[in-house]
């Protein structure tokens, strides 16, 4: 914008967005017994059980969108994300860098199973260097956002988006890299796992 130029009037656009938010508020159906964990629930529990100035890094995909929507950021420089650059695998190395830069802060990486598989090996570095980042892996066995687009725009012609629900075993893999690891499969297990992860400050943790 040129110096002295008046800012454009965005009131109509803001009103339109407010209308959309009112008509389509953020909401999700809670998990029924036996259902898979809802990522929205996991993120709400993470936000409620971490320090207000916790630094959060995320990869790219549905977990990135859910984190940006359900995590309430009250402090500057606490959301570390590659935005629209689409950098899959960003969360773990970004979280390690954030923790090295701010060792006094709690740092969580929010990652999907697809993103995590791209740079999980960096947790070996975090273990060797005693960098106590914490990683929440939202495992839905898919490259979720790609699958969502194939569903919406390509008549459900799914291609190269399915990932095994059992392979790799993320607990064993994380432990092999020197991390403490927990698995959550029901809503009741989420908060205790977060509490345990937050208490560990001498090595990385994955949940």
N, C-alpha and C positions, 0 to 999 in steps of 0.2 A: 504494500500500500504506500503510495507517495506521501511524503511529508505534508501534513496539513489537510490531507484528504479525509473526508468524513467516512466513518465506518458505515457499511451498508446496513440497512434495516433488516434484521433477522427475526423480528418479532413474529411474523407469520409462520416462519419455519419452526421456531421454538414452540409455538402454539400447536402446530401440527404434530411435532414430536411428543409434546405433553399429552395430546389426544391419543396417540398410539400407546403411550405408556399407561394411560388410564384404561384404555380398552383391552390392552394385552399386558397386564402386570406380570412380573416374574412370579411364576408359580410352578409347582411340580407335585405329582402325586406321591405320597409317602410310600415307602416299601411295605408290601404285605409280607407276612411270614413266608419264608421260602423264596422270596424274590431276590434279585440281585440288588446290591447296595446302590442307592441313587448318588451320583457324583455331587449333585447339589447339596444333599444332606451332609456328605463328607466335608465339603468346603465350608458349610455353615458351622460344623463342629470344629474344624480347624481354626476358623476365624474366632470362634467363641473361646477357644482354649489356647490361644497364643498371645504373646504381649501385643499391645496396641501398636507398637512401632516395629513389629516383626517385618523383616524384609522377605518378600515373596518373589521368586523367579518362576516363570512358566515356559513350557515348550510351546509348540504350535499345534492347534487343532481344537477340538471341542473343549478339552480341558482348559485351554487358554481362554475361550469365551466364557465358560462357567466361572473361572477364577475372576475374570474382570467384572463379571456381573454380581457375584455373590460375596466377594471380599470387599469390605468397606475400608478404603485407604484414608487414614486421617493424618498421615505424615508424608512429607515430600521424600522422594528417592527411596520409597519402599516397594515399588512395583517395577521389577526388572523383567523386561519383555522385548522381544524383537519385533513386535507389532506386525505390520503387514508384510514384512520381509519374508515370512514363511520359513524361518530357520528351525527346522525340526532338529531335535537334539540340543536345543539351546539351554534348557533349564538346569541340568546338573552342572556343567562348567560355569554357567553364570552364577549359580548359587555359591559355588566354591570361591569364585572371585569376589563375590559380595561379602562372604564370611571372612576372607583374608583382609579385605578392605575395612570391614567393620566387625572385628572379632567380639565386640561387646554386644552385638545384636543377635537375636535368634533369627536364623535364616532357614526358610522352607523352600524347597523346589516342588512345584506341582507338575507332574508329568503324566503323559499317557503311556500306554505300553509300547506303542510304536516309536514314539520319541525316545523313551528310555533306552530302548534297544540300540539306538544310534550312538549314544555317548555314555552309557552306563560304566564303561571301563574307567572313566575318569574318577569314579569312586575309589579305585585303587590308589590313585594319587592322594585323594582326601584322607584315606586311611593311613597311608605311609607318613603323611605330613601332619596327621592329627588335626584335620580341619573338620569340626563337628557339624556339618550340614545335615539337614533332615530332608528326606525325599518322600513325598506321597505319590504313589503310583496308582493312577486310576485305570484299572485293567478291564477293558470291555471286549478284548479279543478282536478289535477291529482298528483299522486306520479310520477313526470315526468320522472325521469331517469329510474325507474323500468319499466314504460310503454314503454319507448324508447327501452330498452333491449328486452322486450317481442315482440316489433314490429320487431326488427332487427334479433333476434335469435330464436324466438319461434313462427314464422308464425302468428303474431298478435293474439295469444291466450292470451288475456288480463285477468288478474286475480288480484283482490284486489288492483286496482290502482286508481279507480275513486273516487273523492271527490266531494261533492256537491258545485256548484258555489255560492250558497246562504246561506248555513248553515255550520259553524256559520257566523253571520254577524260580520266581523272583526272590523268594526268601533264601533259598540255597545259593543262588547267584550272588546276592548281596553279601551273604555271610562269607562266601569264597573270596570276596574283595575286601574283607576285613570289617564289614559293617555289622551292626546289630540290626536284625530284621524281624518284623512282625507281619502277620497276615490277618486281615479283617474280612469277614464274610457276612456279618450281620450287623445291624445298627448298634446293638448292645456292645459290640467289641470296639467300636470306633473311638470313643472318648478315652477308655483305658489305654488304648494303644498310643494315642496322641500324648497322654500324660506321661507314659513311660518314655516316649521319644524325647519329650521336652526335658526330662530329667537327665538324659545322657549328654555329657558335654566333653567327652574325651575321644569320640570317634563318630563317623557318620552313621546315620540311622535311615533305614527305608521301611515304609509301611505300605 
